[in-house]
């Protein structure tokens, strides 16, 4: 009897008596949650970004705290022995792909990360993304998962934002942040600088342009369960950082935001990985057909529950692109962003990894090649561990021990140098981190405002209405640690400080734009949201 057969037989009783849902049959589950209004968010405890990540709070990525029921969650995904055998074949293929891709990343480093210059508002308004960016660059962005857009706003404007933030903190000395005694990541959301940056016309145009990389095949004929308006950018209000040279406290390791164990547990989320987890009609796992930029035929990306357990820093919206606006000149070794510049193979590996365990530990092997070789890894359904998911309510965190084939100590790549006014955007499934130490010269801070690119969806609009209430009260947005926030801060921004019509729309303060080129599903979405703003 093979190890695979034995493993499947051990769980056969539970598999035969359990009602398991094939990944390909989640449309009904998606429909059942669509348009179902969630209860108003409960205010979270006070805290900081420290409470979000094990690597910042002193925890261990191997100190798992998932409930025992997650063994059944894992076993419910595998439908038969043939299914398990197909998973094993796919795993071996993924490992072979990673061997080639990690070697390329080690050799080429930051040169793999696409960079483009913002061509100006008129060009972005009149030309398609391919016309002003180029087909080759677009393909590289899709493959690598990230892009640096140079010169989105003038340098002087970005530097002034930073000085105004510093003045805001001085006027409000009780501002919280991490580390507590000498904050560098501030629990600030409503400074006038942040409002100005989020609503800057060029930033919103750049965000809208890159969101166009996502596509929704079913939306064209109105058959989607859910729709997205990629043309209407919504503001998701996040923190900022001003990191000083010499700092090693904000050592945020490799991770993926937007859901932890939810990726396997939630039916809509799990269906995103259909080509990675589910055999096709030929009985094979066609993992290399996984499209990271698809919203799903039935809008699964839009309805996936990324925050089932209301964690301290869990993002409850559909955030396809994370990002920030630079307020400093920052290069490698100066406390900047690091990314793993590959998307498809890394996603397949991370999703499949919980189903495999090594036969021999790293210490038992004579070298790394022996440890990483496919023959050393067996299909295993004997535990409820989901690698990188330390506990409920937290995102996936990675390291060399739990995801060894990614070779993160050598493949995590610092992005190219950015200047004030440059914008960085990266895919929601991309592994990313922050350099463990800022080794720059005195006076050379590493400063950014976290500003993602997210579109209008039903789920995002619902969050936007609660976020607007938080804005009006001056308290932290629903997804973030609670408390009185900036409600008593001197000089905080208010709705009346936002005058630009597009910026006001992004904050849910004005009805959204309806364009003549919108599909029927997109138009219906915008009309429904606007009706609630009336």
C-alpha positions in Angstrom: 0.0 0.0 0.0 1.4 3.4 -1.0 1.7 6.3 1.5 -1.0 8.1 -0.4 -3.4 5.2 -0.3 -2.8 4.7 3.4 -3.3 8.4 4.1 -6.6 8.5 2.2 -7.8 5.2 3.8 -7.3 6.7 7.3 -9.7 9.4 6.5 -12.1 7.4 4.3 -14.7 6.9 7.0 -15.0 10.6 7.5 -14.9 11.4 3.8 -17.7 8.9 3.1 -20.0 10.2 5.8 -19.3 13.8 5.3 -21.1 16.0 2.8 -18.2 17.5 0.8 -18.6 20.3 -1.7 -16.6 20.1 -4.9 -14.7 23.3 -5.5 -16.3 23.6 -8.9 -19.8 23.7 -7.4 -19.6 26.8 -5.2 -21.9 29.1 -7.2 -24.8 28.3 -5.0 -22.8 29.1 -1.9 -21.7 32.3 -3.5 -25.2 33.2 -4.4 -26.4 32.6 -0.9 -24.0 35.1 0.5 -24.3 37.7 -2.2 -26.1 40.9 -1.2 -26.6 39.7 2.3 -25.9 42.7 4.5 -23.5 42.0 7.3 -24.1 43.1 10.8 -22.5 46.5 11.7 -18.9 45.9 12.7 -18.1 45.7 16.4 -15.4 48.1 17.5 -12.1 46.3 18.0 -9.8 46.6 21.0 -7.2 49.4 21.0 -3.8 48.3 19.6 -1.4 48.8 16.8 0.1 46.9 13.9 2.0 44.8 16.5 -1.3 43.0 17.3 -1.7 41.9 13.7 1.5 39.8 13.0 3.2 37.1 15.0 6.6 38.3 13.8 6.0 41.7 15.4 4.4 40.5 18.6 7.0 37.9 19.5 5.0 34.8 18.4 6.2 31.8 16.5 5.0 30.7 13.1 5.1 27.0 14.3 3.1 27.7 17.4 -0.2 26.7 15.8 -3.5 27.4 17.5 -6.1 26.3 14.9 -9.1 24.4 16.3 -9.2 20.6 15.7 -12.1 21.0 13.2 -9.6 22.2 10.6 -8.5 18.6 10.0 -12.0 18.0 8.6 -11.7 21.2 6.5 -8.5 19.9 4.9 -9.9 16.4 4.4 -13.1 17.7 2.8 -11.1 19.2 -0.1 -9.9 15.8 -1.3 -12.7 13.9 -2.9 -11.0 10.5 -3.7 -7.7 8.7 -4.0 -7.5 9.7 -7.7 -7.9 13.3 -6.5 -5.1 12.9 -4.1 -2.9 11.3 -6.7 -3.6 14.2 -9.0 -2.6 16.6 -6.2 0.7 14.8 -5.8 1.5 15.1 -9.5 0.7 18.8 -9.4 2.8 19.3 -6.4 5.8 17.7 -8.1 5.3 20.0 -11.1 5.1 23.1 -8.9 8.3 22.2 -7.2 10.0 21.8 -10.6 8.7 25.2 -11.6 9.9 26.8 -8.4 13.3 25.4 -8.9 13.6 27.4 -12.1 11.9 30.6 -11.0 13.7 30.9 -7.7 17.0 30.6 -9.5 16.0 33.4 -11.9 15.0 35.7 -9.0 18.3 35.1 -7.2 20.2 36.0 -10.4 18.2 39.0 -11.5 16.7 40.5 -8.3 15.1 43.9 -8.4 15.4 44.1 -12.2 12.4 41.8 -12.5 10.1 44.3 -10.8 8.4 46.5 -13.5 8.7 50.3 -13.3 6.7 52.8 -15.4 6.6 56.6 -15.4 3.2 58.2 -14.9 2.5 59.8 -18.3 0.2 62.6 -17.1 -3.5 62.8 -16.4 -4.4 63.6 -20.0 -2.6 60.6 -21.4 -4.2 58.3 -18.8 -7.7 59.7 -19.6 -7.4 59.3 -23.3 -5.3 56.2 -23.8 -5.7 52.6 -22.8 -3.4 51.0 -20.3 -1.7 49.1 -23.1 -1.2 52.2 -25.1 0.7 54.2 -22.5 2.3 51.3 -20.7 3.1 48.7 -23.4 2.0 45.1 -23.8 5.3 43.7 -22.6 5.2 45.7 -19.3 1.7 44.6 -18.7 2.7 41.0 -19.1 5.5 41.5 -16.6 3.3 43.1 -14.1 0.9 40.2 -14.3 3.7 37.7 -13.9 5.7 39.5 -11.2 2.7 40.8 -9.3 3.9 44.3 -8.6 4.7 47.6 -10.2 6.4 50.9 -9.3 4.7 54.0 -10.9 7.1 56.9 -10.9 6.1 60.5 -10.5 2.4 60.1 -9.8 2.4 63.3 -7.8 5.1 66.0 -7.6 8.0 65.5 -5.3 7.3 68.8 -3.4 3.7 67.8 -2.8 4.7 64.4 -1.3 7.4 66.0 0.9 4.9 68.6 2.1 2.5 65.8 3.1 5.2 64.3 5.3 6.0 67.6 7.0 2.4 68.3 7.7 2.0 64.8 9.2 4.9 65.5 11.5 3.3 68.8 12.6 0.0 66.9 13.2 1.8 64.4 15.4 3.5 67.2 17.4 0.2 69.0 17.9 -1.3 65.7 19.1 1.4 64.0 21.3 -0.9 61.2 22.5 -1.0 59.7 19.0 -0.6 56.0 19.2 1.7 53.8 17.0 4.3 51.1 16.9 6.7 50.9 18.6 4.9 52.5 21.5 7.7 54.6 22.9 9.0 55.8 19.5 6.3 55.3 16.9 7.2 54.7 13.3 3.9 53.2 12.1 1.2 55.6 13.3 -2.4 54.8 14.1 -3.4 57.7 12.0 -6.1 57.6 9.4 -7.7 61.1 9.2 -4.8 63.6 8.8 -5.4 66.1 6.1 -2.3 64.8 4.3 -3.8 61.3 4.1 -7.1 62.7 2.8 -5.3 64.8 0.2 -3.1 61.9 -0.9 -6.0 59.3 -1.2 -8.0 61.8 -3.2 -5.3 63.1 -5.4 -6.6 63.0 -9.0 -3.4 61.4 -10.4 -3.3 58.7 -7.7 -6.9 57.8 -8.4 -6.2 57.7 -12.1 -3.2 55.5 -11.6 -5.1 53.1 -9.4 -8.0 52.9 -11.9 -5.5 52.1 -14.7 -3.9 49.2 -12.9 -7.2 47.8 -11.7 -8.0 47.4 -15.4 -5.6 44.4 -15.3 -8.3 42.4 -13.5 -11.0 40.9 -15.7 -14.4 39.3 -15.2 -15.4 37.1 -18.1 -19.0 36.6 -16.9 -19.6 40.2 -16.3 -19.7 41.0 -20.0 -23.1 39.3 -20.5 -24.5 40.1 -17.2 -24.4 36.5 -15.8 -22.1 37.3 -12.9 -23.6 36.7 -9.4 -21.5 39.8 -8.4 -20.1 42.7 -10.3 -17.3 45.2 -9.8 -16.9 48.7 -11.1 -13.2 48.8 -11.8 -13.7 52.3 -13.1 -14.9 53.6 -9.7 -12.0 53.6 -7.2 -12.9 53.5 -3.5 -10.7 54.7 -0.7 -9.7 52.2 1.9 -8.3 54.3 4.7 -5.1 52.8 6.2 -2.1 53.9 8.3 1.2 55.5 7.5 4.8 55.0 8.5 7.8 57.3 9.0 10.7 54.9 9.6 13.9 56.2 11.0 17.4 55.1 10.0 18.8 52.4 12.4 15.3 51.0 13.1 15.0 47.2 13.4 11.8 47.0 15.3 9.5 47.1 12.3 10.8 43.8 11.0 7.7 42.7 9.2 8.5 39.3 7.7 7.1 37.6 4.5 3.3 37.5 4.6 0.2 37.7 2.5 -2.7 39.9 3.6 -6.4 39.5 3.0 -7.2 36.2 4.7 -5.4 33.3 6.4 -7.2 30.0 6.8 -10.2 31.6 5.1 -8.4 30.8 1.8 -9.2 27.1 2.3 -12.3 27.3 4.5 -14.6 29.8 2.8 -16.3 28.2 -0.3 -16.0 31.3 -2.4 -12.4 31.9 -1.5 -11.6 28.2 -2.0 -13.1 28.3 -5.5 -10.6 30.9 -6.5 -8.0 28.0 -6.4 -10.1 25.6 -8.5 -7.4 25.0 -11.1 -4.9 24.4 -8.3 -7.0 22.1 -6.1 -9.6 20.5 -8.4 -8.9 18.0 -11.2 -10.2 18.9 -14.6 -12.2 16.6 -16.9 -9.1 14.7 -17.8 -8.4 14.1 -14.1 -5.4 16.4 -14.0 -4.6 19.5 -11.8 -3.9 22.2 -14.4 -2.4 24.6 -11.8 -0.5 26.5 -14.4 -3.8 27.8 -15.8 -4.6 29.6 -12.6 -5.3 33.2 -13.4 -4.5 35.5 -10.5 -6.1 38.5 -12.3 -9.5 36.9 -12.8 -12.5 38.0 -10.7 -14.1 34.6 -11.3 -16.9 33.6 -13.6 -19.3 34.1 -10.8 -17.4 36.9 -9.0 -15.8 34.6 -6.4 -13.0 37.1 -5.8 -15.6 39.7 -4.9 -17.5 37.6 -2.4 -14.6 35.7 -0.8 -14.7 36.2 3.0 -11.2 37.4 3.8 -12.1 38.2 7.5 -14.3 35.4 8.9 -12.9 35.9 12.4 -12.7 39.6 12.7 -9.0 39.7 13.5 -7.2 42.8 14.7 -5.9 43.7 11.3 -8.0 41.5 9.0 -9.1 43.2 5.8 -12.8 42.7 5.2 -13.0 44.2 1.8 -12.0 43.0 -1.7 -8.6 44.6 -1.9 -7.1 43.4 -5.2 -4.0 45.7 -5.1 -2.2 46.8 -2.0 -0.1 49.9 -2.2 1.5 52.9 -0.9 2.6 56.5 -1.8 6.2 57.3 -1.1 7.1 60.4 0.9 10.9 59.7 0.8 13.8 58.7 -1.3 14.3 55.1 -0.3 16.3 52.3 -1.8 17.5 48.8 -0.9 18.7 48.4 2.8 16.8 51.6 3.7 13.7 50.0 5.3 11.8 49.5 2.0 9.3 47.0 0.7 10.3 43.5 -0.3 8.3 41.3 -2.6 8.6 37.7 -4.0 8.4 38.6 -7.7 6.4 35.6 -8.9 2.7 35.1 -8.6 1.3 31.9 -10.2 3.8 29.3 -9.0 4.0 30.8 -5.5 0.2 30.8 -5.2 0.0 27.2 -6.3 2.7 26.2 -3.8 1.2 28.0 -0.9 -2.2 26.6 -1.5 -0.9 23.0 -1.9 1.7 23.1 0.9 -0.7 22.1 3.8 -1.3 18.8 2.1 2.4 17.8 2.1 5.0 16.9 4.8 8.6 16.0 4.5 9.8 12.4 5.0 13.1 13.6 6.4 13.8 16.9 8.2 16.3 19.4 6.9 18.8 18.2 9.6 18.4 14.6 8.5 19.3 15.4 4.8 22.8 15.7 3.6 22.1 18.9 1.6 19.3 21.3 0.6 18.6 19.6 -2.7 17.9 16.3 -0.9 15.5 18.1 1.5 13.7 20.0 -1.2 13.5 17.1 -3.8 9.9 16.0 -4.5 10.8 12.4 -3.4 11.2 13.8 0.1 7.6 15.1 0.3 4.6 13.0 0.8 0.9 13.7 0.5 -0.5 13.9 4.1 -4.0 14.4 5.4 -3.3 13.5 9.0 -3.3 17.0 10.6 -5.4 20.2 10.5 -2.4 22.4 10.0 -2.5 25.1 7.4 1.0 26.3 6.9 1.5 30.0 7.8 -1.9 30.3 9.6 -0.9 30.7 13.2 -4.3 31.4 14.6 -7.8 32.4 13.5 -8.1 36.1 12.5 -4.6 36.4 11.2 -3.1 36.4 7.8 -0.6 34.0 6.3 3.0 34.5 7.4 5.8 32.6 5.8 9.4 31.7 6.5 12.1 29.3 5.3 11.0 26.6 7.7 7.4 26.3 6.8 7.7 27.2 3.0 11.2 26.0 2.2 10.8 25.7 -1.5 10.3 29.4 -1.9 13.8 30.1 -0.6 12.6 33.3 0.9 16.0 34.1 2.4 17.2 34.6 -1.2 14.2 35.4 -3.2 12.5 38.2 -1.2 13.6 41.1 -3.3 13.8 44.8 -2.3 12.0 47.0 -4.7 13.9 49.5 -6.9 14.6 53.0 -5.4 11.5 55.2 -5.1 11.3 58.9 -4.8 8.7 61.1 -3.1 5.5 60.9 -5.2 6.2 57.4 -6.5 3.5 54.8 -6.0 4.0 51.0 -5.4 1.2 48.6 -6.0 1.2 44.8 -5.6 -1.2 41.9 -6.0 -3.3 40.8 -3.1 -1.8 37.3 -3.4 1.8 38.4 -3.5 4.2 37.5 -0.7 5.7 40.7 0.6 7.6 42.0 3.6 9.5 45.1 5.0 13.2 45.1 5.3 14.2 44.0 8.8 16.5 47.0 9.3 16.8 50.5 8.0 20.5 50.9 7.3 20.2 54.3 5.6 22.1 57.5 6.6 20.9 59.7 9.4 18.0 61.9 8.3 17.0 59.6 5.5 13.7 58.3 6.7 11.6 55.6 4.9 8.1 57.0 4.7 4.9 56.0 3.0 1.2 56.3 3.2 -0.6 53.0 2.8 -3.1 53.5 -0.1 -4.4 50.4 -1.9 -6.3 50.3 -5.2 -9.8 48.9 -4.7 -12.9 49.1 -6.9 -16.5 49.6 -6.1 -18.3 46.3 -5.2 -21.3 45.6 -3.0 -19.0 44.4 -0.3 -16.7 47.3 -0.5 -19.5 49.8 -0.6 -21.0 48.3 2.6 -17.6 48.8 4.3 -17.4 52.3 2.8 -20.6 53.3 4.6 -19.2 52.2 8.0 -15.8 53.8 7.2 -17.5 57.1 6.4 -19.1 57.0 9.9 -15.7 56.4 11.4 -14.3 59.3 9.4 -17.1 61.6 10.7 -16.4 60.6 14.3 -12.6 60.6 13.9 -12.2 57.1 15.2 -10.3 54.2 13.5 -11.9 52.5 10.5 -13.7 49.2 11.2 -10.9 46.9 10.1 -8.4 48.5 12.4 -7.6 48.5 16.2 -10.3 50.6 17.9 -10.4 53.3 20.6 -11.0 57.0 20.4 -8.4 57.4 17.7 -8.2 60.9 16.4 -11.6 62.0 17.7 -10.0 64.6 19.9 -7.0 65.4 17.7 -6.4 69.0 16.8 -6.5 69.7 13.1 -7.8 66.3 11.9 -9.4 66.1 8.5 -13.2 66.2 8.1 -15.6 65.5 5.2 -15.8 69.2 4.3 -12.0 69.3 3.7 -12.5 67.1 0.6 -13.6 69.2 -2.3 -12.7 67.2 -5.5 -15.7 65.4 -6.8 -13.8 62.2 -7.6 -12.2 62.1 -4.2 -15.6 62.6 -2.5 -17.0 59.7 -4.5 -14.1 57.5 -3.4 -15.0 58.3 0.2 -18.7 57.6 -0.3 -19.6 61.3 0.1 -21.1 61.7 -3.4 -22.8 59.4 -5.9 -20.5 57.3 -8.2 -20.0 58.0 -11.9 -22.0 56.0 -14.4 -20.3 55.8 -17.7 -21.8 54.9 -21.1 -19.3 52.0 -21.6 -20.3 50.1 -18.5 -21.8 46.6 -18.7 -25.3 46.1 -17.5 -24.1 44.4 -14.4 -21.7 47.2 -13.6 -24.3 49.9 -14.2 -26.7 48.0 -11.9 -24.1 47.9 -9.2 -23.4 51.6 -9.4 -27.1 52.5 -9.4 -27.8 50.3 -6.4 -25.0 51.9 -4.4 -26.0 55.4 -5.5 -29.6 54.8 -4.4 -28.2 54.2 -0.9 -26.3 57.4 -0.9 -29.4 59.4 -1.9 
